[in-house]
């Protein structure tokens, strides 16, 4: 039995900006591209939501 069995295992980060990509396989690179595309979509959706909220607030204050 190992001494450190109870320590939580660190989850590997799927991608780190600027990391060395030379050791990654084609499959790993493809997977990371998918992860990053999904994240871009999520960020764009949030940006649109915030723009919508901002526009609504500006319209409300222009009325008064």
C-alpha positions as CSV (number, residue, x, y, z in Angstrom):
1,X,0.0,0.0,0.0
2,X,1.4,3.4,-1.0
3,X,1.6,6.2,1.5
4,X,0.0,8.7,-0.8
5,X,-3.1,6.8,-1.9
6,X,-5.5,9.3,-0.3
7,X,-4.1,12.3,-2.1
8,X,-6.4,13.7,-4.8
9,X,-5.2,13.2,-8.3
10,X,-4.7,16.4,-10.3
11,X,-6.8,16.6,-13.4
12,X,-4.7,17.2,-16.5
13,X,-5.5,20.5,-18.2
14,X,-6.8,19.9,-21.7
15,X,-4.8,22.7,-23.2
16,X,-2.5,25.5,-21.9
17,X,-1.9,28.6,-24.1
18,X,1.6,28.7,-25.3
19,X,2.5,25.1,-24.4
20,X,4.9,23.0,-26.5
21,X,2.9,21.2,-29.1
22,X,5.6,19.2,-30.7
23,X,5.1,16.2,-28.4
24,X,1.3,15.9,-29.2
25,X,-0.1,13.4,-31.7
26,X,-2.4,14.4,-34.5
27,X,-5.3,13.0,-32.5
28,X,-4.4,15.0,-29.5
29,X,-4.1,18.2,-31.5
30,X,-7.4,17.5,-33.2
31,X,-9.0,17.0,-29.8
32,X,-7.6,20.2,-28.4
33,X,-8.8,22.2,-31.5
34,X,-12.3,20.9,-30.8
35,X,-12.0,21.9,-27.1
36,X,-10.9,25.3,-28.1
37,X,-13.6,25.8,-30.7
38,X,-16.2,24.8,-28.1
39,X,-14.7,27.3,-25.7
40,X,-14.8,30.1,-28.4
41,X,-18.4,29.3,-29.0
42,X,-19.2,29.5,-25.3
43,X,-17.3,32.9,-25.1
44,X,-19.1,34.3,-28.1
45,X,-22.5,33.3,-26.7
46,X,-21.7,35.0,-23.4
47,X,-20.5,38.1,-25.3
48,X,-23.8,38.2,-27.2
49,X,-25.8,37.8,-24.0
50,X,-23.9,40.7,-22.4
51,X,-24.3,42.9,-25.5
52,X,-28.0,42.2,-25.4
53,X,-28.3,43.1,-21.7
54,X,-26.2,46.3,-22.3
55,X,-28.5,47.3,-25.2
56,X,-31.6,46.7,-23.1
57,X,-30.2,48.8,-20.3
58,X,-29.2,51.6,-22.6
59,X,-32.7,51.6,-24.2
60,X,-34.3,51.8,-20.8
61,X,-32.2,54.8,-19.7
62,X,-32.8,56.6,-23.0
63,X,-36.5,56.5,-22.4
64,X,-36.4,58.3,-19.1
